[in-house]
Structure formats: C-alpha cells, structure tokens
Amino acid sequence: RPSCPFHPGRSSRRAYMAKKAKGKGGKGGGKSKGPSEEELAKQANAVKNFQKAHAASSQAHGVEPLGIATGTGEAAFGCAVVGPHLVAADKGGVTALHVRALLEGFSLSAYGYLQTLALWNVPIGNDGAAYLALYLRRRSCTLRSIELNDCGVGELGCKAIGGALEDNATVRSLQLDLNAFGDAGARALGASLPSNKGLTSLSMQYCGLTEAAGAILAGGVLRLPSLASLELRGNDLGSGGVVEVLRALVPLHAGGQPHPAMAHLGVADTGCAIEGELHEALTACFDENPLCGSFDMRGAPLGDTTAYELITLFKKVHTHVQAFEVSATSGWGPLDPQLYKQIYAVTAANQKGKKGGKKGKKGGKKDAMSTDEADLYPFGVKVDDIIQTPLGPQATVVGVAKGILWLQWPGNVQAPLPSKAKCREDMETYGYVRRSEAAHIERSIETRQGLLFEQRFYCGPGPKTAAMRLPWPQGTTELPLLEAASAAGDAGAGAGAKKPAKKKK
C-alpha cells in the first residue's frame, strides 16, 4: 500500500501514530498531555493571588515574605517547604509570624492546590502550631501531609493541632519528630485525635516520651481507627511502654476487636528488649492481629534462641509478618549472623508469597516487573521515587507491569495504580502525585544519617560514600591550612614509602 496517512506502511505508521499521540493526527487528536490552557491559566491566577495575599499579610505583621518554591512555569505548586535558610540569622531567622503570614496568604487567597506543608528546624514553637491549627480549620484547607520537625512544639502546640484535626478530614500524615513535648504532648494529642476521620500516619520520633507514655498512647492515639502507621523511634519507652502499645492492638485489650487499620509499628531505639513480657506481647499481636505485619525493633536486644523461635513462627504460622527489622548487634552482643540473615529472608519471602496470588489458567506465569526508564517515562517517574497518595501515606515506585505502575506502600505492601492510570496526567487525576525534589533530597540525607548511625552504634556497613576522599575544588582559597596539611601528609607518606626501597638497594 502507498505510504499515506490513511494507508500507512510500516515505516510511515510509526510516524503517523507518534503524531496522533501528540494530538496532531486523526479525528480525535489522541489524548492531550499536560493540563489544558484553561487549567494553566487558572493555576497561574491562583499563584498570583497567593503571592499578593502573602505579601500583604507579611507587611501587616512586619516581616518579609518567605521565598518558598512556587513550582515551574505557571503550574501551581502543591508543596511548601520552610527551612532556616529562608531568612538570614542576622535578621532573626524564621519566626512564628513568618509562618502566620504564609498561612494567612494561603487562606485569604483560597489557594486550593497545597498538599504538603513541611516546616523543618524552624523555632516557631506553640505560637506557630496555633497558627497552623487555625489554618486547618479553614474550609479552603487542602493539606494532606504536615511535617513539623524540630520546631519547638510543646504541649500547648500539640493540643492546638489535635483540636484542629478533630474536625479535619483532609490530613493523612502528621510528623512531629524532634519536638520535646514529652508525655504531656502525647496526652494532648490523644485527647482529640480519636475523633479524626482520615489520619493514617503519625510519627513522634525523639519526642521525649517515657515509659508512662505507653499507657497514654494506648488510651489516646491508638484509639484512632484509621491509623495505619505509628513511629515512636528514639523515645525512652522501655519494655513496659512498648508492651502497653502492643496490647492496644490485640482484641483482649481493645474491646474485643484488633485495631482495624494498624499495619506498621516502629519502636526502634526505645530501650526495650525482646524477652519476657515483651516477647509474649509480640507473640499475642502476631496471633490476634493479622493486619499488623511490619515492625521496626532495631536496637532492641534479641537472643539467638528467641530469634530462632521468631523465624520458625514467621515461616509456618505468622506468614502475614512481612517486615521485622532488628539490629545485628545490641546491648547483649552480636546476634548470630545466620539468624540475622534468616529473619530478613523469611519476612521477604512472606512478602513475595502474599503478592503471588492464584495461578492463572495458562500455567500461572507471573508478569515481569519492568524498571526501565523508557517504560516509566509516560508516568514521569523513576524507580524508588516518592509518590504522595490520595489516602495520605507516601509510597515509592516499584516498576511497571502490563503498562500499570506499581507502588510500595508502608509495611512493604506492593499494589498497582488504578488500571485506567496510563500516564502522568491520569495518575494526578486519581490523586497520585510525585513528591518534589526537596522531599527526595531529604530522604537521601535521612538515609545517609541512618546508615552512619547504624555504623557508629551497631557496627553497620555505613554509606558507600563514607570512605571516599574527594579532591579539593580548584581555586579553593578559604581553607589554605587544610590544603597545606593535606599536601604535607601526602608528602610524608610518599617519603616514608621510599625509605624501605633505598635500604633494599
């Protein structure tokens, strides 16, 4: 057949289909990529309105507007990150008034695209938390993820945020790490959070909780029926506090029914030991709560005998446990290397077994998972990218199978996107949005710091770049003494290496 748009040959068909995909060929013009011009204009107008409202509110409070990222081009931004670098230290740094002006800008302009608000290492205290609580009560609030890490939030701030979340139905994830509000703050949160209708992830790492906080959490935060992930790393709960938390997840201590949503519990570095009463509470949780299949117990001493018992249970009885993290070395000394490997191997096998499902009629062959960039390109993501989901928790990209993107959820659970989500625009329509580069950089830093922590205190492998020696930048003049010392050290090492050679001659 002649090579024409209506009867294309093999070579011209590819060009014709490529044209059609771009919306330039065929009757329907194919599926358009990216938002429409009308939507872009709407987003640009929303950003301008926010900037005007933010500038006016900042002027009213006598502070400079924060220079947060506003996305690329004219597209609206969904993530606002506030760090200490936005305001110089000689100007007083970022204060609660800066945060108040920012939130008032979002509120007054009715900005409806904000999904994530991240405040990292800014001393806003209880006042800043109160301003955030006011914004959460607004009908225009669309936040799904809140990160208040190392912000000096205390008991009053926890009370304000908990009270605001009592009637809020949009927030899915709340991080309050590195805020020393202690048991009083946990009690203030627990007084209001059980009435929340959508929070699925709560992180209170290194918040100064004590053993008494176990009962406080069991009677407060853990009564939240939608809570699927709870992180308590770095708090001095001890074995007694962790036992109270575990007992709140089983029917005997939760009104006759297990917790309806809890899937991950992180109690690493809490001063507990997997023995005695804690061992019994863990076994009871395995028996009575099949939904909870992910546990972070790093730093908890574990004996070889107990480790062998757990491996046997994970193999034969509790196959729903898909993640059980422990440390190779603890206060009792190193765990047997073979047992350490078997714990991770068995839980990984449980995860694969749960994903396998039933075999099909044609031999039960499993579709291969592709991780090629070409297959992932239509979705605008790469392997291990962070995806903000409409349910609140964040997931990571696993790969593509049969043209459908697969994500890994908290608790090492893997699941596909809706079958109709065939490209990036479809993903965003369903509420699955790739997190910003700032979130990926923060994850890389946290991963590196975690590996350094494991290397220093638990003899872990450490990051691959820890032993690298990078050259000094060309034209560096700020560190002449270090350069001279480095050169002298190299010269001394070279001279020391030549002396034995002379003796041999």
RODRENKE-809241 format. One line per field, with one value per residue (C-alpha): residue number from 1; chain; z, x, y. Coordinates in steps of 0.001 Angstrom, whole numbers, padded with zeros to 6 digits, always signed. Layout:
N
n: c(NUM/...)
chain: c(A/...)
up: c(Z/...)
east: c(X/...)
north: c(Y/...)
//
This chain:
505
n: c(1/2/3/4/5/6/7/8/9/10/11/12/13/14/15/16/17/18/19/20/21/22/23/24/25/26/27/28/29/30/31/32/33/34/35/36/37/38/39/40/41/42/43/44/45/46/47/48/49/50/51/52/53/54/55/56/57/58/59/60/61/62/63/64/65/66/67/68/69/70/71/72/73/74/75/76/77/78/79/80/81/82/83/84/85/86/87/88/89/90/91/92/93/94/95/96/97/98/99/100/101/102/103/104/105/106/107/108/109/110/111/112/113/114/115/116/117/118/119/120/121/122/123/124/125/126/127/128/129/130/131/132/133/134/135/136/137/138/139/140/141/142/143/144/145/146/147/148/149/150/151/152/153/154/155/156/157/158/159/160/161/162/163/164/165/166/167/168/169/170/171/172/173/174/175/176/177/178/179/180/181/182/183/184/185/186/187/188/189/190/191/192/193/194/195/196/197/198/199/200/201/202/203/204/205/206/207/208/209/210/211/212/213/214/215/216/217/218/219/220/221/222/223/224/225/226/227/228/229/230/231/232/233/234/235/236/237/238/239/240/241/242/243/244/245/246/247/248/249/250/251/252/253/254/255/256/257/258/259/260/261/262/263/264/265/266/267/268/269/270/271/272/273/274/275/276/277/278/279/280/281/282/283/284/285/286/287/288/289/290/291/292/293/294/295/296/297/298/299/300/301/302/303/304/305/306/307/308/309/310/311/312/313/314/315/316/317/318/319/320/321/322/323/324/325/326/327/328/329/330/331/332/333/334/335/336/337/338/339/340/341/342/343/344/345/346/347/348/349/350/351/352/353/354/355/356/357/358/359/360/361/362/363/364/365/366/367/368/369/370/371/372/373/374/375/376/377/378/379/380/381/382/383/384/385/386/387/388/389/390/391/392/393/394/395/396/397/398/399/400/401/402/403/404/405/406/407/408/409/410/411/412/413/414/415/416/417/418/419/420/421/422/423/424/425/426/427/428/429/430/431/432/433/434/435/436/437/438/439/440/441/442/443/444/445/446/447/448/449/450/451/452/453/454/455/456/457/458/459/460/461/462/463/464/465/466/467/468/469/470/471/472/473/474/475/476/477/478/479/480/481/482/483/484/485/486/487/488/489/490/491/492/493/494/495/496/497/498/499/500/501/502/503/504/505)
chain: c(A/A/A/A/A/A/A/A/A/A/A/A/A/A/A/A/A/A/A/A/A/A/A/A/A/A/A/A/A/A/A/A/A/A/A/A/A/A/A/A/A/A/A/A/A/A/A/A/A/A/A/A/A/A/A/A/A/A/A/A/A/A/A/A/A/A/A/A/A/A/A/A/A/A/A/A/A/A/A/A/A/A/A/A/A/A/A/A/A/A/A/A/A/A/A/A/A/A/A/A/A/A/A/A/A/A/A/A/A/A/A/A/A/A/A/A/A/A/A/A/A/A/A/A/A/A/A/A/A/A/A/A/A/A/A/A/A/A/A/A/A/A/A/A/A/A/A/A/A/A/A/A/A/A/A/A/A/A/A/A/A/A/A/A/A/A/A/A/A/A/A/A/A/A/A/A/A/A/A/A/A/A/A/A/A/A/A/A/A/A/A/A/A/A/A/A/A/A/A/A/A/A/A/A/A/A/A/A/A/A/A/A/A/A/A/A/A/A/A/A/A/A/A/A/A/A/A/A/A/A/A/A/A/A/A/A/A/A/A/A/A/A/A/A/A/A/A/A/A/A/A/A/A/A/A/A/A/A/A/A/A/A/A/A/A/A/A/A/A/A/A/A/A/A/A/A/A/A/A/A/A/A/A/A/A/A/A/A/A/A/A/A/A/A/A/A/A/A/A/A/A/A/A/A/A/A/A/A/A/A/A/A/A/A/A/A/A/A/A/A/A/A/A/A/A/A/A/A/A/A/A/A/A/A/A/A/A/A/A/A/A/A/A/A/A/A/A/A/A/A/A/A/A/A/A/A/A/A/A/A/A/A/A/A/A/A/A/A/A/A/A/A/A/A/A/A/A/A/A/A/A/A/A/A/A/A/A/A/A/A/A/A/A/A/A/A/A/A/A/A/A/A/A/A/A/A/A/A/A/A/A/A/A/A/A/A/A/A/A/A/A/A/A/A/A/A/A/A/A/A/A/A/A/A/A/A/A/A/A/A/A/A/A/A/A/A/A/A/A/A/A/A/A/A/A/A/A/A/A/A/A/A/A/A/A/A/A/A/A/A/A/A/A/A/A/A/A/A/A/A/A/A/A/A/A/A/A/A/A/A/A/A/A/A/A/A/A/A/A/A/A/A/A/A/A)
up: c(+000000/-000620/+002330/+003152/+006392/+005501/+004330/+006129/+005557/+008275/+008260/+007975/+010522/+013375/+012429/+011982/+015393/+017031/+015503/+016707/+020246/+020289/+019301/+015742/+013749/+013420/+014153/+017934/+018067/+020712/+024435/+025234/+027508/+030367/+031688/+029291/+028644/+030729/+033652/+033333/+033387/+036453/+038234/+037312/+038649/+041911/+042373/+041721/+044185/+046833/+046278/+046646/+049805/+051239/+050601/+052148/+055232/+055677/+055512/+058073/+060507/+059837/+058339/+054938/+052724/+052719/+049358/+049104/+045838/+043514/+041038/+037430/+034825/+035519/+037143/+040702/+043448/+045843/+048388/+050568/+052401/+055089/+056462/+058377/+055130/+054018/+056489/+057489/+061120/+061489/+060607/+063319/+061244/+060534/+063301/+064093/+062449/+059159/+059312/+060255/+057246/+054974/+056165/+056001/+052395/+051589/+053480/+052171/+048567/+048956/+047416/+046661/+045396/+048576/+049542/+051752/+054303/+055634/+058436/+059198/+062021/+062425/+066034/+065644/+068996/+070278/+068601/+065151/+065922/+066938/+063643/+061791/+063767/+062645/+059022/+059433/+060498/+057277/+054641/+051977/+053599/+051267/+053199/+053201/+054788/+057637/+058749/+061896/+062547/+065219/+065549/+069346/+069584/+073171/+074991/+074038/+070393/+070418/+071996/+069295/+066416/+067900/+068376/+064781/+063410/+065357/+062618/+059723/+057076/+054577/+056518/+056136/+057519/+060558/+061560/+064891/+065130/+067344/+069356/+073061/+074157/+076240/+077761/+078226/+074484/+073681/+076116/+074498/+071047/+072286/+073732/+070275/+067572/+068120/+066647/+063446/+060279/+057968/+059617/+058633/+059566/+062777/+063603/+067036/+066891/+069546/+071357/+074944/+075694/+078751/+079833/+081114/+077559/+076592/+078516/+077347/+073695/+074216/+075666/+073253/+069871/+069300/+069568/+066190/+063897/+060655/+061980/+059855/+060788/+064131/+064530/+068058/+067466/+069902/+072850/+076234/+076379/+077723/+077572/+079727/+077438/+074280/+075901/+076531/+072891/+071623/+073921/+072453/+069075/+070167/+070951/+074620/+075379/+072650/+073377/+071761/+068301/+066955/+065701/+062360/+060377/+062092/+059658/+060851/+064316/+064736/+068216/+067329/+069923/+072677/+075339/+075134/+074941/+073165/+076146/+078850/+078850/+075642/+073836/+074971/+073860/+070426/+070027/+071072/+068496/+065813/+066806/+067220/+064747/+061209/+059778/+061565/+059550/+059834/+062942/+063449/+066516/+065781/+068856/+070958/+072341/+070863/+071919/+069494/+070982/+070638/+067117/+066118/+067604/+065661/+062399/+062923/+063614/+060559/+058356/+059491/+061435/+061108/+057391/+057412/+059038/+056048/+057828/+061181/+061454/+064089/+064687/+064086/+067336/+070529/+074215/+074551/+071899/+068245/+067004/+065165/+061553/+060069/+062246/+061403/+057675/+058077/+059799/+056813/+054293/+055835/+056048/+052453/+051377/+053161/+051231/+047904/+048814/+049556/+046251/+044242/+044402/+042493/+039334/+036082/+033705/+031331/+033586/+036198/+034693/+036531/+034557/+034773/+036537/+034318/+035792/+032513/+032248/+028867/+030435/+033358/+031161/+030483/+034227/+034727/+037489/+038145/+040360/+044095/+043521/+046312/+045439/+047531/+047502/+047888/+051041/+052839/+053242/+050879/+048575/+046369/+042729/+042148/+038389/+035545/+034769/+031844/+031444/+035044/+037615/+040871/+044201/+047508/+050488/+054183/+055612/+052391/+050722/+046917/+044877/+041401/+040498/+039035/+035664/+033882/+035057/+031973/+032157/+034489/+033917/+034753/+037924/+039097/+038269/+040717/+043327/+042902/+042655/+042615/+045561/+044939/+044629/+048124/+049561/+047677/+048890/+052456/+052156/+050864/+053785/+056284/+054728/+054934/+058522/+059415/+057905/+059737/+062971/+062383/+061558/+064670/+067261/+065752/+063531/+060374/+056872/+056635/+053448/+050413/+050264/+053883/+052953/+049803/+049745/+047392/+045865/+046896/+044476/+042042/+043131/+046771/+048942/+052077/+053564/+052892/+056177/+055469/+051942/+053263/+055902/+053302/+050985/+053838/+054831/+051279/+051004/+054322/+053288/+049997/+051712/+054190/+051321/+049547/+052526/+052513/+048773/+049395/+052082/+049697/+047148)
east: c(+000000/+001192/+002619/-000150/-001943/-004894/-002878/+000465/+003238/+005498/+007859/+005207/+002863/+005240/+005427/+001671/+000980/+003529/+001736/-001586/-000259/+000811/-002647/-001759/-003246/-006512/-010003/-009857/-006371/-005317/-005111/-003692/-000652/-000485/-003155/-005235/-004620/-007652/-006328/-002870/-004433/-006443/-003319/-001321/-004081/-004170/-000402/-000609/-003466/-001496/+001620/-000373/-002112/+001186/+002920/+000051/-000089/+003698/+003613/+000811/+002866/+006133/+008055/+009489/+007613/+009142/+010636/+009128/+009232/+006310/+006765/+007961/+006482/+002904/+001830/+000574/+002734/+001492/+004329/+005625/+008919/+010032/+013559/+016010/+017733/+014811/+015590/+019138/+020136/+021160/+017557/+016113/+015538/+012157/+009651/+006063/+004968/+006524/+004503/+001376/+001771/+002363/-000721/-002860/-001713/-002988/-006208/-007069/-006399/-008330/-005364/-006633/-003527/-001439/-000995/+002129/+003432/+006924/+008476/+011997/+014168/+012378/+011678/+008007/+007035/+003489/+002531/+003354/+001437/-001581/-001443/-001312/-004327/-006295/-005486/-006517/-009980/-010452/-012751/-010177/-007510/-006458/-003423/-002777/+000671/+002113/+005748/+006702/+010194/+012359/+010125/+009970/+006335/+005233/+002143/+000033/+001016/+000024/-003294/-003968/-003079/-005035/-008103/-007901/-007533/-010595/-012820/-010329/-010871/-008087/-004832/-003471/+000073/+001430/+005109/+006111/+009665/+012318/+009820/+010370/+006720/+007022/+004173/+002048/+002078/+001154/-001761/-002923/-002891/-004677/-007500/-008654/-007203/-009608/-012365/-010373/-011697/-008716/-005257/-003368/+000264/+001659/+005350/+006614/+010296/+012668/+009944/+010994/+008333/+008846/+007582/+004367/+003600/+002789/-000487/-001163/-000811/-002894/-005751/-005471/-003732/-004211/-007997/-007852/-009466/-007821/-004222/-002120/+001440/+002895/+006574/+007988/+011719/+014150/+011749/+012641/+009559/+011363/+009893/+006917/+005853/+006188/+004150/+001279/+001369/+001334/-001528/-003627/-003504/-004982/-008642/-008058/-007094/-009024/-012661/-012820/-011523/-007998/-007016/-008823/-006034/-002615/-000077/+003292/+004717/+008154/+009707/+013416/+015866/+013250/+015263/+013197/+014404/+012672/+012292/+009799/+006638/+007551/+008139/+004699/+003045/+004676/+003511/-000019/-000011/+001107/-001678/-004574/-003889/-003202/-003315/-000166/+002684/+005542/+007667/+010815/+012609/+016146/+018224/+016217/+018442/+017489/+018882/+019699/+017045/+014299/+015447/+015170/+011653/+010583/+011983/+010009/+006811/+007277/+007806/+004940/+002359/+002591/+003195/+001477/+004581/+006382/+008916/+010653/+013711/+016326/+019949/+022913/+024482/+022799/+023499/+023684/+026362/+026163/+023310/+024255/+024879/+022934/+019897/+020126/+020018/+017223/+014914/+015081/+014960/+011842/+009909/+010913/+009624/+006333/+006036/+006609/+004188/+001426/+001955/+001916/-001838/-003548/-002114/-003903/-005240/-002263/+000423/+000362/+003226/+003884/+004265/+007767/+008169/+009957/+012129/+013382/+013255/+011514/+008610/+008401/+008650/+004880/+004319/+007073/+008773/+011775/+012294/+012153/+010592/+008297/+004599/+002037/-001098/-004706/-005048/-002322/+000656/+003576/+004589/+007594/+007750/+008499/+008103/+005648/+003798/+001356/+001510/+000356/+002540/+003177/+003870/+005259/+003240/+004215/+004626/+006333/+002962/+003021/-000061/-000822/-002384/-005896/-005874/-007046/-003978/-001801/+000198/+001204/-001977/-004123/-002091/-002658/-006350/-006593/-004574/-001141/+001483/+005270/+006860/+009182/+012952/+013251/+011487/+013824/+016880/+015594/+015096/+018654/+020014/+017940/+019061/+022706/+022347/+020612/+023424/+026019/+024067/+023951/+027672/+028629/+026474/+025589/+028614/+026552/+028060/+027612/+027006/+029133/+030475/+031690/+035211/+035578/+038243/+037192/+039741/+039768/+037878/+040054/+040794/+039872/+041343/+039199/+040982/+044732/+045779/+043850/+045259/+048778/+048232/+046813/+049774/+052232/+050563/+050759/+054423/+055245/+053517/+055432/+058764/+058043/+057276/+060616/+062915/+062454/+063226/+066615/+067506/+066791/+069213)
north: c(+000000/+003524/+005444/+007860/+008813/+006566/+003520/+003840/+001340/+000008/+002982/+005676/+004048/+004826/+008484/+008619/+007055/+009349/+012328/+011049/+010579/+014213/+015336/+016315/+013469/+011535/+012675/+012610/+014048/+011493/+012110/+015531/+015656/+018085/+020437/+022460/+026137/+026969/+024954/+026534/+029998/+029033/+027789/+030867/+033092/+031094/+031521/+035273/+035674/+033782/+035876/+039095/+037870/+036599/+039921/+041894/+039672/+039804/+043595/+043704/+041603/+043429/+040518/+039704/+037225/+033773/+032839/+029373/+027442/+028125/+025305/+025527/+027801/+028777/+025497/+025715/+024225/+021559/+021509/+024358/+023779/+026236/+025930/+028131/+029120/+031300/+034105/+035051/+034558/+038213/+039134/+036940/+033789/+032250/+033034/+032165/+035427/+034345/+031128/+033082/+035386/+032390/+030522/+033652/+034061/+030569/+031181/+034649/+033665/+030374/+028561/+025052/+023253/+022919/+019261/+019247/+021737/+020985/+023052/+021835/+023159/+026486/+027619/+028501/+026928/+026709/+030000/+028648/+025452/+027554/+029468/+026160/+024940/+027988/+027214/+023565/+024708/+026679/+025225/+026145/+023924/+021078/+019825/+016081/+015949/+018053/+017911/+019843/+018515/+020163/+023205/+023549/+022429/+021739/+020531/+023565/+023213/+019525/+020454/+023069/+020743/+017830/+020011/+021260/+017719/+016637/+018085/+017936/+015250/+016027/+015465/+011925/+012208/+014092/+014266/+015765/+014426/+016058/+018124/+017553/+017746/+014563/+012583/+015700/+016389/+012783/+013041/+016304/+014697/+011595/+013664/+014803/+012536/+009590/+011783/+012362/+010738/+010429/+010447/+007290/+008031/+009566/+010000/+011088/+010182/+011555/+013480/+012742/+010123/+007909/+004503/+006068/+007193/+003596/+003634/+007216/+006211/+003075/+005093/+008014/+007975/+004242/+004657/+006411/+003782/+004959/+004982/+002598/+003625/+004772/+005718/+006079/+005703/+007278/+007596/+006070/+003838/+000797/-002678/-001659/+001159/-000947/-003732/-001302/-000188/-003788/-004745/-001944/-003712/-007065/-007947/-008770/-005172/-003300/-004011/-007448/-006445/-005846/-002439/-002075/-000394/-000616/-002089/-000718/-000092/+001486/+001221/+001267/+002593/+002761/+000895/-002296/-005894/-008786/-011071/-011968/-009891/-008042/-011332/-012556/-009296/-009574/-013170/-012196/-009388/-011849/-014256/-011852/-009032/-010306/-006782/-005596/-007096/-004586/-003985/-001907/-003314/-002120/-001505/-003996/-006809/-010172/-013548/-016349/-018639/-016031/-015201/-018874/-019058/-015973/-017364/-020592/-018644/-016415/-019472/-021676/-019679/-015899/-015561/-012165/-010619/-009110/-006881/-007390/-005172/-005959/-004951/-007229/-006007/-004851/-004471/-008256/-008555/-009606/-011747/-014932/-013770/-016686/-015985/-012281/-013058/-015608/-013109/-010769/-013637/-015186/-011908/-011074/-014497/-013798/-010572/-012312/-015097/-012597/-010851/-014089/-014724/-017526/-019004/-018391/-020986/-020713/-022101/-019314/-017320/-014086/-010899/-009473/-006145/-003645/-000910/+000573/+004348/+004037/+002131/+004572/+007681/+008034/+008313/+010900/+008898/+006668/+003657/+004482/+007931/+009135/+009330/+011221/+009092/+010260/+008153/+010118/+007727/+008087/+005242/+004520/+003434/-000269/-000644/-001239/-004458/-004721/-000947/-000337/+001411/-000468/+001240/+000005/+001207/+001415/-002058/-003271/-003823/-003558/-002719/-001302/+002028/+002020/+000291/+003458/+005428/+005027/+008283/+011088/+013081/+010049/+009484/+013044/+012764/+009881/+011820/+010188/+012948/+012683/+014498/+017424/+017138/+018621/+015572/+013219/+015129/+014995/+011224/+010791/+012786/+010804/+007508/+008550/+009721/+006475/+004399/+006482/+005939/+002180/+002163/+004095/+002350/-001045/-001823/-001478/-001153/+002618/+004644/+003857/+007419/+007460/+006286/+008396/+011089/+013866/+016281/+019921/+022204/+024089/+027629/+026990/+029760/+029566/+026552/+027050/+025456/+022264/+022116/+022540/+019886/+017515/+018110/+017662/+014412/+013094/+014131/+012493/+009317/+009310/+009903/+007133/+004778/+005489/+004722/+000941/+000897/+002577/+000037/-002840/-001397)
//
